[in-house]
Amino acid sequence: MKAIGWLYDQEFKYVFQNIGKDLWEDLRQEVAVIVLEYDESKLQELEAKGKQVFKFWIVRICCNQTNSKYGKFGRLYGSLIPVEDIMKFVKEEQPIDNSQEVADGISKIVQGLYWYDQEILRMYVDLGSVRKVSKQTGIPHTSIFITIKKIRSCIKSQLVY
């Protein structure tokens, strides 16, 4: 199959490097899979038209893979953040205060919650996950998640230490 051989030429390497940037090798592999899965008779027609026509087709596939929300490559690698940029999102952690004073403050806040919230929180602590609480109670997991989220923000806002 000439087409696969062409994909690994120096000329096509430049195409993949320009479009795929740091992930050009991964892009080339994704395109190779697409070419291998393509209808063989249509692929032979492309090969017969010449390398430049095939190259144009490959460039179009690469652009679709990287820019389209439906392209497998874009979905897999689109959300990756370069390592240098990750440090922008790292927050300085504050030391956790595990003193008895804080625990007593949380207990006091929890006792002041509505009975439903108290029960959901107790089950969440006992069972360990929102899905398990949902399964046991029959309440949708999104409702339980929202309740836990509101309880957390309530505790954080009232907790002064």
Backbone as JSON, one array per atom type, in Angstrom:
{
  "sequence": "MKAIGWLYDQEFKYVFQNIGKDLWEDLRQEVAVIVLEYDESKLQELEAKGKQVFKFWIVRICCNQTNSKYGKFGRLYGSLIPVEDIMKFVKEEQPIDNSQEVADGISKIVQGLYWYDQEILRMYVDLGSVRKVSKQTGIPHTSIFITIKKIRSCIKSQLVY",
  "N": [[0.85, -1.18, 0.0], [0.9, 1.97, -1.09], [0.09, 4.33, 0.09], [0.36, 4.24, 2.92], [3.11, 4.1, 3.09], [3.75, 6.61, 2.06], [2.81, 8.23, 4.13], [4.83, 8.13, 5.97], [6.93, 9.45, 4.85], [9.43, 12.06, 4.51], [8.36, 14.44, 3.59], [5.66, 14.31, 4.36], [6.06, 14.2, 7.05], [6.73, 16.82, 7.72], [4.26, 18.01, 7.28], [2.68, 16.84, 9.32], [4.12, 17.76, 11.56], [3.76, 20.52, 11.38], [0.98, 20.81, 11.67], [0.27, 19.2, 13.88], [1.95, 20.01, 15.91], [3.55, 19.64, 19.01], [2.45, 17.16, 19.35], [2.69, 15.71, 17.02], [3.48, 13.13, 16.21], [1.59, 11.49, 17.38], [-0.65, 12.42, 16.04], [-0.02, 11.6, 13.44], [-0.2, 8.82, 13.75], [-2.93, 8.52, 14.36], [-4.03, 9.4, 11.94], [-2.97, 7.45, 10.26], [-4.4, 5.22, 11.14], [-6.96, 5.98, 10.33], [-6.57, 6.02, 7.54], [-6.0, 3.32, 7.1], [-8.45, 2.19, 7.75], [-10.06, 3.16, 5.81], [-12.08, 2.92, 2.82], [-10.9, 0.57, 0.56], [-10.97, 0.62, -2.27], [-11.5, 3.31, -2.84], [-9.27, 4.43, -1.71], [-7.29, 3.44, -3.4], [-7.97, 4.83, -5.71], [-7.29, 7.43, -4.89], [-4.52, 7.1, -4.57], [-3.83, 6.6, -7.21], [-4.27, 9.08, -8.36], [-2.14, 10.52, -7.54], [0.63, 11.69, -5.48], [0.4, 14.34, -4.52], [-2.35, 14.91, -4.52], [-3.16, 13.02, -2.67], [-1.76, 14.01, -0.47], [-3.08, 16.46, -0.05], [-5.57, 15.45, 0.76], [-4.79, 14.19, 3.13], [-3.93, 16.4, 4.62], [-6.36, 17.71, 4.93], [-7.71, 15.79, 6.52], [-6.07, 15.89, 8.8], [-6.48, 18.53, 9.66], [-9.22, 18.42, 10.22], [-9.16, 16.54, 12.28], [-7.73, 17.86, 14.28], [-9.06, 20.32, 14.69], [-11.83, 19.99, 14.75], [-14.69, 19.35, 16.78], [-15.57, 16.83, 16.67], [-13.52, 15.21, 15.88], [-11.39, 12.53, 16.67], [-8.75, 12.81, 17.57], [-8.63, 15.51, 18.39], [-10.48, 15.47, 20.5], [-9.2, 13.73, 22.28], [-6.7, 14.93, 22.82], [-7.12, 17.63, 22.99], [-7.72, 18.82, 25.43], [-5.41, 18.77, 26.85], [-2.88, 20.33, 28.74], [0.05, 22.19, 28.35], [3.02, 21.33, 30.16], [4.41, 23.47, 31.3], [2.41, 25.35, 31.65], [0.77, 24.32, 33.58], [1.54, 25.01, 36.13], [0.41, 27.48, 36.52], [-2.09, 26.96, 37.44], [-1.82, 25.75, 39.87], [-2.47, 26.0, 43.19], [-1.35, 27.62, 46.12], [-1.2, 25.7, 48.94], [-3.04, 25.91, 51.92], [-2.18, 25.35, 55.29], [-3.77, 22.63, 56.92], [-6.04, 22.84, 59.52], [-6.43, 20.79, 62.06], [-7.44, 20.89, 64.6], [-9.14, 20.39, 67.76], [-10.85, 22.41, 68.31], [-11.7, 23.38, 65.81], [-13.03, 21.1, 64.88], [-15.1, 20.95, 66.76], [-16.43, 23.31, 66.12], [-17.34, 22.7, 63.54], [-19.07, 20.58, 64.11], [-21.0, 21.93, 65.61], [-22.07, 23.65, 63.67], [-23.14, 21.77, 61.89], [-25.14, 20.65, 63.47], [-26.95, 22.7, 63.46], [-28.04, 22.59, 60.96], [-30.67, 21.92, 58.56], [-32.86, 19.09, 59.04], [-32.93, 17.23, 56.91], [-30.61, 17.84, 55.45], [-28.71, 17.23, 57.4], [-29.08, 14.45, 57.61], [-28.47, 13.52, 55.02], [-25.77, 14.31, 54.9], [-24.75, 12.74, 57.0], [-25.17, 10.16, 55.96], [-23.57, 10.34, 53.68], [-21.02, 10.61, 54.81], [-20.88, 8.15, 56.16], [-21.27, 6.2, 54.09], [-19.56, 7.01, 52.06], [-19.71, 7.87, 49.36], [-21.44, 9.78, 46.83], [-22.97, 8.41, 44.96], [-23.52, 5.97, 46.27], [-25.13, 6.84, 48.37], [-27.25, 7.79, 46.87], [-28.15, 5.43, 45.69], [-29.04, 4.03, 47.93], [-31.04, 5.68, 48.97], [-32.68, 6.38, 46.84], [-32.83, 8.87, 45.81], [-31.98, 11.16, 43.25], [-28.59, 11.22, 42.13], [-27.47, 13.66, 41.41], [-28.95, 15.53, 42.83], [-28.23, 14.89, 45.43], [-25.5, 15.42, 45.3], [-25.55, 18.21, 44.89], [-26.73, 19.0, 47.29], [-24.74, 18.2, 49.15], [-22.69, 19.85, 48.28], [-23.77, 22.38, 48.88], [-23.93, 22.16, 51.65], [-21.22, 21.97, 52.31], [-20.31, 24.54, 51.47], [-21.79, 26.09, 53.2], [-20.76, 25.33, 55.7], [-18.09, 26.16, 55.36], [-18.44, 28.91, 55.08], [-19.47, 29.67, 57.58], [-17.62, 28.82, 59.35], [-15.18, 29.97, 61.4], [-11.9, 30.43, 62.04]],
  "CA": [[0.0, 0.0, 0.0], [1.74, 3.16, -1.22], [-0.41, 5.41, 0.93], [0.98, 4.16, 4.24], [4.51, 4.47, 2.9], [3.8, 8.06, 1.91], [2.59, 8.88, 5.43], [6.07, 8.14, 6.74], [7.93, 10.22, 4.1], [9.87, 13.31, 5.12], [7.42, 15.48, 3.17], [4.47, 14.21, 5.21], [6.49, 14.49, 8.42], [6.6, 18.26, 7.87], [2.83, 18.3, 7.39], [2.23, 16.47, 10.66], [4.76, 18.63, 12.54], [3.14, 21.84, 11.3], [-0.4, 20.78, 12.15], [0.16, 18.55, 15.18], [2.89, 20.63, 16.86], [4.25, 18.69, 19.87], [1.8, 15.85, 19.28], [2.65, 15.34, 15.61], [3.6, 11.68, 16.04], [0.27, 10.93, 17.71], [-1.54, 12.77, 14.94], [0.31, 10.72, 12.32], [-0.75, 7.49, 14.04], [-4.39, 8.6, 14.21], [-4.31, 9.48, 10.51], [-2.67, 6.13, 9.7], [-5.55, 4.36, 11.45], [-8.05, 6.4, 9.44], [-6.24, 5.56, 6.2], [-6.14, 1.86, 7.06], [-9.87, 1.84, 7.85], [-10.76, 3.76, 4.66], [-12.46, 2.01, 1.74], [-9.7, 0.28, -0.21], [-11.1, 1.06, -3.67], [-11.37, 4.78, -2.87], [-7.87, 4.71, -1.41], [-6.53, 3.18, -4.63], [-8.24, 5.96, -6.59], [-6.46, 8.54, -4.41], [-3.13, 6.77, -4.9], [-3.68, 6.72, -8.67], [-4.26, 10.5, -8.72], [-0.81, 11.05, -7.24], [1.02, 11.99, -4.11], [-0.06, 15.67, -4.11], [-3.78, 14.8, -4.21], [-3.21, 12.28, -1.41], [-1.28, 14.92, 0.56], [-4.17, 17.38, 0.23], [-6.56, 14.69, 1.51], [-4.23, 13.99, 4.48], [-3.96, 17.7, 5.31], [-7.75, 17.92, 5.31], [-7.98, 14.9, 7.65], [-5.34, 16.42, 9.96], [-7.19, 19.74, 10.12], [-10.47, 17.98, 10.83], [-8.87, 15.86, 13.53], [-7.26, 18.79, 15.32], [-9.92, 21.48, 14.91], [-13.24, 19.64, 14.88], [-15.07, 18.77, 18.07], [-15.89, 15.43, 16.42], [-12.29, 14.48, 15.58], [-10.9, 11.74, 17.8], [-7.5, 13.4, 18.04], [-8.95, 16.74, 19.11], [-11.12, 15.14, 21.77], [-8.24, 13.1, 23.18], [-5.57, 15.77, 23.19], [-7.48, 19.05, 23.04], [-7.78, 19.34, 26.79], [-4.1, 18.71, 27.49], [-2.24, 21.62, 29.0], [1.5, 22.01, 28.42], [3.52, 21.22, 31.54], [4.78, 24.79, 31.81], [1.2, 26.1, 31.99], [0.07, 23.7, 34.72], [1.9, 25.72, 37.36], [-0.48, 28.62, 36.67], [-3.31, 26.52, 38.09], [-1.51, 25.18, 41.17], [-2.67, 26.97, 44.27], [-0.59, 27.38, 47.34], [-2.09, 25.07, 49.91], [-3.0, 26.41, 53.27], [-2.1, 24.22, 56.22], [-5.07, 22.2, 57.44], [-6.14, 22.93, 60.97], [-7.17, 19.63, 62.56], [-7.58, 21.04, 66.05], [-10.43, 20.05, 68.35], [-11.66, 23.63, 68.23], [-12.31, 23.39, 64.48], [-13.97, 19.97, 64.84], [-16.27, 21.35, 67.55], [-17.12, 24.33, 65.34], [-18.05, 22.01, 62.45], [-20.18, 19.83, 64.73], [-22.01, 22.91, 65.99], [-22.7, 24.1, 62.43], [-23.92, 20.64, 61.36], [-26.34, 20.51, 64.31], [-27.86, 23.77, 63.1], [-28.57, 22.38, 59.61], [-31.99, 21.3, 58.39], [-32.76, 17.65, 59.31], [-32.65, 16.53, 55.66], [-29.2, 18.04, 55.16], [-27.96, 16.46, 58.39], [-29.18, 13.03, 57.29], [-27.7, 13.3, 53.79], [-24.37, 14.41, 55.27], [-24.4, 11.55, 57.8], [-25.09, 9.02, 55.04], [-22.42, 10.58, 52.82], [-19.83, 10.29, 55.59], [-20.89, 6.71, 56.44], [-21.17, 5.38, 52.87], [-18.35, 7.42, 51.36], [-19.86, 8.42, 48.01], [-22.75, 10.3, 46.46], [-23.69, 7.34, 44.25], [-24.01, 5.0, 47.25], [-26.25, 7.49, 49.05], [-28.33, 7.81, 45.89], [-28.66, 4.06, 45.55], [-29.74, 3.63, 49.15], [-32.22, 6.52, 49.23], [-33.51, 6.54, 45.66], [-32.76, 10.27, 45.41], [-31.0, 11.29, 42.17], [-27.25, 11.56, 42.62], [-27.19, 15.09, 41.22], [-29.57, 16.25, 43.96], [-27.4, 14.65, 46.61], [-24.26, 16.16, 45.09], [-25.83, 19.63, 45.11], [-26.95, 19.16, 48.73], [-23.43, 18.12, 49.81], [-21.96, 21.06, 47.9], [-24.33, 23.5, 49.67], [-23.53, 21.95, 53.05], [-19.8, 22.35, 52.4], [-20.15, 26.0, 51.4], [-22.37, 26.62, 54.44], [-19.78, 25.1, 56.77], [-16.94, 27.02, 55.12], [-18.78, 30.32, 55.31], [-19.74, 29.91, 58.99], [-16.46, 28.39, 60.15], [-14.18, 31.03, 61.59], [-10.82, 29.97, 62.93]],
  "C": [[0.89, 1.24, 0.0], [1.36, 4.24, -0.22], [0.24, 5.4, 2.31], [2.46, 4.53, 4.15], [4.67, 5.98, 2.78], [3.65, 8.78, 3.24], [3.88, 9.02, 6.24], [7.23, 8.75, 5.96], [8.29, 11.48, 4.86], [8.89, 14.45, 4.79], [6.18, 15.49, 4.05], [4.83, 14.49, 6.68], [6.35, 15.98, 8.7], [5.14, 18.67, 8.02], [2.34, 18.03, 8.81], [2.84, 17.37, 11.73], [4.12, 20.01, 12.54], [1.74, 21.86, 11.89], [-0.49, 20.25, 13.58], [1.03, 19.13, 16.27], [3.61, 19.56, 17.68], [3.68, 17.27, 19.77], [1.75, 15.3, 17.85], [2.72, 13.84, 15.4], [2.27, 11.0, 16.34], [-0.73, 11.22, 16.6], [-1.28, 11.85, 13.73], [-0.26, 9.32, 12.54], [-2.27, 7.46, 13.9], [-4.78, 8.63, 12.73], [-4.03, 8.14, 9.85], [-3.82, 5.16, 9.95], [-6.72, 4.69, 10.53], [-7.81, 5.9, 8.02], [-6.42, 4.04, 6.08], [-7.6, 1.41, 7.1], [-10.67, 2.35, 6.65], [-11.04, 2.7, 3.59], [-11.28, 1.82, 0.78], [-9.79, 0.75, -1.67], [-10.95, 2.57, -3.79], [-9.92, 5.19, -2.58], [-7.0, 4.48, -2.64], [-6.75, 4.29, -5.65], [-7.39, 7.17, -6.2], [-5.0, 8.32, -4.76], [-2.87, 6.98, -6.39], [-3.61, 8.19, -9.11], [-2.93, 11.17, -8.38], [-0.63, 11.45, -5.8], [0.47, 13.34, -3.63], [-1.55, 15.66, -3.75], [-3.95, 14.08, -2.88], [-2.79, 13.19, -0.25], [-2.37, 15.92, 0.95], [-5.23, 16.7, 1.09], [-6.08, 14.49, 2.96], [-4.25, 15.29, 5.27], [-5.38, 17.99, 5.78], [-8.13, 17.05, 6.51], [-7.32, 15.45, 8.91], [-6.07, 17.65, 10.53], [-8.5, 19.37, 10.79], [-10.22, 17.31, 12.18], [-8.47, 16.84, 14.63], [-8.25, 19.89, 15.66], [-11.38, 21.15, 15.16], [-13.52, 19.05, 16.25], [-15.42, 17.29, 17.92], [-14.66, 14.59, 16.12], [-11.77, 13.78, 16.82], [-9.65, 12.37, 18.42], [-7.77, 14.65, 18.88], [-9.61, 16.47, 20.45], [-10.13, 14.55, 22.76], [-7.21, 14.09, 23.71], [-5.91, 17.25, 23.34], [-7.46, 19.64, 24.43], [-6.44, 19.29, 27.52], [-3.51, 20.11, 27.62], [-0.74, 21.37, 29.04], [1.98, 22.07, 29.86], [3.85, 22.58, 32.12], [3.55, 25.56, 32.3], [0.47, 25.54, 33.2], [0.35, 24.48, 35.99], [1.03, 26.96, 37.58], [-1.72, 28.25, 37.48], [-3.07, 25.94, 39.49], [-1.64, 26.27, 42.22], [-1.76, 26.6, 45.44], [-1.55, 26.83, 48.38], [-1.91, 25.71, 51.28], [-2.91, 25.2, 54.2], [-3.49, 23.91, 56.79], [-5.03, 22.22, 58.96], [-7.03, 21.79, 61.46], [-7.4, 19.71, 64.07], [-9.0, 20.67, 66.49], [-11.38, 21.23, 68.26], [-12.4, 23.7, 66.88], [-13.35, 22.28, 64.37], [-15.24, 20.3, 65.62], [-17.1, 22.39, 66.79], [-17.92, 23.7, 64.2], [-19.26, 21.26, 63.0], [-21.33, 20.77, 65.09], [-22.78, 23.4, 64.76], [-23.61, 23.01, 61.87], [-25.21, 20.46, 62.16], [-27.38, 21.58, 63.98], [-28.46, 23.62, 61.71], [-29.98, 21.8, 59.65], [-31.84, 19.78, 58.52], [-32.4, 16.85, 58.07], [-31.16, 16.62, 55.32], [-28.32, 17.25, 56.12], [-27.93, 14.98, 58.02], [-28.38, 12.68, 56.03], [-26.21, 13.35, 54.09], [-23.92, 13.19, 56.06], [-24.23, 10.33, 56.89], [-23.87, 9.14, 54.12], [-21.12, 10.21, 53.54], [-19.75, 8.78, 55.84], [-20.62, 5.87, 55.19], [-19.97, 5.76, 52.0], [-18.51, 7.94, 49.94], [-21.3, 8.85, 47.76], [-23.59, 9.2, 45.81], [-24.27, 6.31, 45.23], [-25.2, 5.56, 48.03], [-27.47, 7.49, 48.14], [-28.98, 6.44, 45.75], [-29.49, 3.65, 46.76], [-31.04, 4.42, 49.35], [-33.18, 6.61, 48.05], [-33.58, 7.99, 45.17], [-31.72, 10.38, 44.3], [-29.65, 11.79, 42.69], [-26.91, 13.03, 42.43], [-27.78, 15.92, 42.35], [-28.73, 16.1, 45.21], [-26.09, 15.42, 46.49], [-24.46, 17.65, 45.38], [-26.04, 19.91, 46.6], [-25.62, 19.16, 49.48], [-22.62, 19.38, 49.52], [-22.44, 22.26, 48.71], [-23.95, 23.38, 51.13], [-22.08, 22.37, 53.24], [-19.63, 23.86, 52.41], [-20.72, 26.66, 52.65], [-21.38, 26.49, 55.59], [-18.59, 26.03, 56.6], [-17.23, 28.49, 55.43], [-18.97, 30.63, 56.8], [-18.54, 29.6, 59.88], [-15.43, 29.51, 60.21], [-13.14, 30.49, 62.55], [-9.56, 30.74, 62.68]]
}
